[in-house]
């Protein structure tokens, strides 16, 4: 009787904590999804945002992060509510999550190079980062992401030929469930090392170049300092995304040495810190720091008369 009571208390505690973490994770995600949606609308509301390379790149980054966040929330809800789906339905959500996750680090590289050219070669910036060249860079980013997801898909087909697959999942829908074969761990490691070392090196080189220009007497100190801060934030965001890439490995390693309740706690904390936070930094970095976006974004967020008056006045000015 005592063991049964203890078991019921532990289950109740686990359900309460799951509810608390679920409310925190989904609530914060929905809040940032709202901000991201308004920022996406803002970036398409004025001509200057549609014709400036840095804002075009920001729209691409924010769109990918928003799609990734939505797919992760769906996976989180399926796991928290213990909803069982078929292998193919789960595969669609997981592949969408992986596909959108690939776009962010590559876009950060292009954005860092854009800031490098803007500060170090201001006279050439308008000719190097045109609307056409920016669109081509975005197309290359998406093409690489398509190749990455197709590679995973073909590896998955190869695994199907070697082992039977249960169409109706017995475990929760997750990336670990779909990519359970050991070959995916090797592929994940090789991909992460290649992409993130290359991306990190590109951002570091951009940072060093901007830092050297900032020390010269003829440099625009304010612009260079702001660019350095942006590049550091990009590096932080890239580090968080890299850590989230190894989310599966971290959870599996921890799960071998702790109990189920502790594992649930770690999973929820990692989900908020590694899956939600990195995807929300884009809106915070540009939405709050950029002097051109901030007044328009605040006006759209508040939906107040002053914001509408500002938009009308600014439209008339343009």
ZAMARGU-4260 file (C-alpha; in steps of 0.2 Angstrom, whole numbers, plus 5000, padded with zeros to 4 digits):
<rodrens>
0) 5000/5000/5000 | 5014/5012/5004 | 5023/5008/4988 | 5007/5011/4978 | 5005/5028/4987
5) 5022/5033/4983 | 5020/5028/4965 | 5004/5038/4964 | 5012/5053/4972 | 5027/5052/4959
10) 5015/5051/4945 | 5005/5066/4951 | 5021/5076/4953 | 5027/5071/4936 | 5010/5076/4928
15) 5010/5093/4937 | 5028/5097/4932 | 5024/5091/4914 | 5009/5103/4914 | 5020/5117/4921
20) 5034/5115/4909 | 5022/5113/4895 | 5013/5129/4899 | 5029/5138/4900 | 5036/5131/4884
25) 5020/5133/4873 | 5016/5150/4881 | 5033/5157/4877 | 5033/5149/4860 | 5016/5157/4856
30) 5022/5174/4862 | 5037/5174/4851 | 5027/5167/4836 | 5016/5182/4838 | 5031/5194/4838
35) 5039/5184/4823 | 5023/5185/4813 | 5021/5204/4816 | 5039/5206/4812 | 5037/5196/4796
40) 5022/5207/4791 | 5032/5223/4795 | 5046/5217/4784 | 5034/5216/4769 | 5024/5232/4774
45) 5037/5245/4766 | 5047/5246/4751 | 5063/5249/4760 | 5062/5233/4769 | 5059/5223/4752
50) 5073/5231/4743 | 5087/5231/4756 | 5098/5216/4757 | 5099/5215/4776 | 5081/5215/4778
55) 5078/5202/4764 | 5090/5191/4773 | 5082/5194/4790 | 5065/5190/4782 | 5072/5173/4776
60) 5080/5169/4793 | 5064/5174/4802 | 5053/5164/4791 | 5064/5148/4793 | 5065/5151/4812
65) 5046/5153/4813 | 5043/5137/4803 | 5055/5127/4813 | 5047/5134/4830 | 5030/5128/4824
70) 5036/5111/4819 | 5045/5109/4836 | 5029/5115/4845 | 5019/5101/4836 | 5032/5088/4841
75) 5032/5094/4859 | 5013/5094/4860 | 5013/5076/4853 | 5026/5070/4865 | 5018/5079/4880
80) 5000/5074/4877 | 5007/5056/4872 | 4997/5056/4856 | 5002/5041/4845 | 5003/5044/4826
85) 5009/5034/4811 | 5027/5033/4806 | 5024/5043/4790 | 5015/5057/4799 | 5029/5059/4812
90) 5041/5058/4798 | 5034/5074/4790 | 5035/5084/4806 | 5053/5078/4809 | 5059/5081/4791
95) 5051/5099/4791 | 5060/5102/4808 | 5076/5096/4801 | 5074/5105/4785 | 5070/5122/4792
100) 5084/5120/4805 | 5097/5119/4791 | 5092/5136/4784 | 5096/5147/4800 | 5115/5144/4801
105) 5118/5147/4783 | 5108/5162/4783 | 5118/5169/4797 | 5134/5167/4787 | 5127/5177/4773
110) 5120/5190/4785 | 5138/5191/4793 | 5146/5193/4776 | 5134/5207/4772 | 5138/5217/4788
115) 5157/5214/4784 | 5155/5221/4766 | 5144/5236/4773 | 5158/5241/4785 | 5174/5236/4777
120) 5169/5240/4759 | 5154/5253/4760 | 5157/5260/4742 | 5155/5242/4735 | 5141/5236/4746
125) 5127/5242/4735 | 5134/5233/4720 | 5139/5217/4729 | 5123/5215/4739 | 5110/5219/4726
130) 5092/5212/4727 | 5096/5200/4714 | 5113/5194/4722 | 5104/5192/4739 | 5090/5182/4731
135) 5103/5171/4723 | 5112/5168/4740 | 5095/5164/4748 | 5091/5152/4734 | 5108/5143/4737
140) 5104/5142/4756 | 5088/5133/4752 | 5096/5122/4739 | 5109/5116/4752 | 5095/5113/4764
145) 5085/5103/4751 | 5101/5092/4747 | 5103/5089/4766 | 5085/5083/4769 | 5086/5073/4753
150) 5102/5064/4759 | 5093/5060/4776 | 5078/5054/4766 | 5088/5042/4755 | 5098/5036/4771
155) 5080/5032/4778 | 5075/5022/4763 | 5091/5012/4764 | 5088/5009/4783 | 5070/5003/4778
160) 5078/4989/4767 | 5089/4983/4781 | 5076/4982/4795 | 5057/4981/4797 | 5048/4997/4801
165) 5032/4997/4812 | 5020/5009/4803 | 5011/5013/4820 | 5023/5021/4832 | 5024/5013/4849
170) 5035/5027/4855 | 5032/5046/4855 | 5035/5055/4839 | 5052/5063/4839 | 5068/5065/4829
175) 5076/5051/4840 | 5062/5039/4835 | 5063/5042/4816 | 5082/5043/4815 | 5085/5029/4827
180) 5098/5019/4816 | 5116/5022/4821 | 5121/5028/4804 | 5111/5044/4808 | 5122/5048/4823
185) 5138/5048/4812 | 5129/5058/4798 | 5123/5071/4812 | 5141/5072/4819 | 5149/5075/4801
190) 5136/5087/4796 | 5137/5097/4812 | 5156/5098/4812 | 5157/5103/4793 | 5143/5116/4793
195) 5146/5124/4810 | 5164/5125/4809 | 5163/5133/4792 | 5149/5145/4798 | 5159/5149/4814
200) 5175/5153/4804 | 5165/5164/4792 | 5157/5174/4806 | 5174/5175/4815 | 5183/5181/4800
205) 5169/5194/4797 | 5171/5200/4815 | 5190/5202/4814 | 5188/5211/4798 | 5176/5224/4805
210) 5186/5225/4821 | 5202/5230/4811 | 5192/5243/4801 | 5184/5250/4818 | 5202/5254/4824
215) 5206/5265/4809 | 5204/5284/4810 | 5193/5285/4795 | 5180/5272/4800 | 5162/5276/4806
220) 5164/5271/4824 | 5146/5270/4828 | 5142/5259/4813 | 5157/5247/4816 | 5153/5245/4834
225) 5135/5241/4830 | 5141/5228/4817 | 5153/5220/4830 | 5139/5218/4842 | 5128/5210/4829
230) 5141/5198/4823 | 5144/5193/4842 | 5125/5190/4843 | 5126/5180/4827 | 5140/5169/4834
235) 5130/5166/4850 | 5115/5161/4840 | 5125/5149/4830 | 5132/5142/4846 | 5115/5139/4853
240) 5109/5131/4836 | 5124/5120/4836 | 5120/5114/4853 | 5102/5110/4848 | 5109/5100/4834
245) 5116/5088/4847 | 5100/5088/4857 | 5096/5070/4853 | 5114/5064/4858 | 5112/5074/4874
250) 5095/5067/4879 | 5100/5049/4875 | 5116/5051/4885 | 5107/5058/4900 | 5093/5046/4899
255) 5106/5031/4902 | 5110/5038/4920 | 5095/5046/4927 | 5077/5042/4930 | 5061/5045/4920
260) 5056/5060/4930 | 5073/5068/4929 | 5074/5065/4911 | 5057/5074/4908 | 5064/5089/4918
265) 5080/5089/4907 | 5070/5087/4891 | 5059/5102/4895 | 5073/5113/4900 | 5083/5109/4885
270) 5068/5111/4874 | 5065/5129/4880 | 5084/5134/4880 | 5090/5125/4864 | 5074/5124/4853
275) 5065/5140/4857 | 5078/5153/4863 | 5089/5152/4847 | 5074/5154/4836 | 5068/5169/4845
280) 5085/5179/4845 | 5082/5185/4827 | 5066/5195/4832 | 5075/5202/4847 | 5091/5206/4839
285) 5084/5215/4824 | 5066/5220/4830 | 5072/5229/4845 | 5090/5235/4840 | 5086/5241/4822
290) 5082/5259/4822 | 5072/5257/4806 | 5062/5242/4811 | 5059/5246/4829 | 5046/5260/4827
295) 5036/5251/4814 | 5036/5235/4824 | 5031/5243/4840 | 5017/5252/4831 | 5011/5235/4823
300) 5012/5226/4840 | 5002/5239/4849 | 4990/5241/4835 | 4987/5259/4842 | 4983/5275/4833
305) 5000/5282/4835 | 5007/5268/4826 | 4995/5269/4812 | 4998/5288/4811 | 5017/5284/4810
310) 5015/5272/4796 | 5003/5283/4786 | 5015/5298/4788 | 5030/5287/4783 | 5021/5280/4768
315) 5017/5297/4762 | 5035/5302/4765 | 5041/5288/4754
</rodrens>
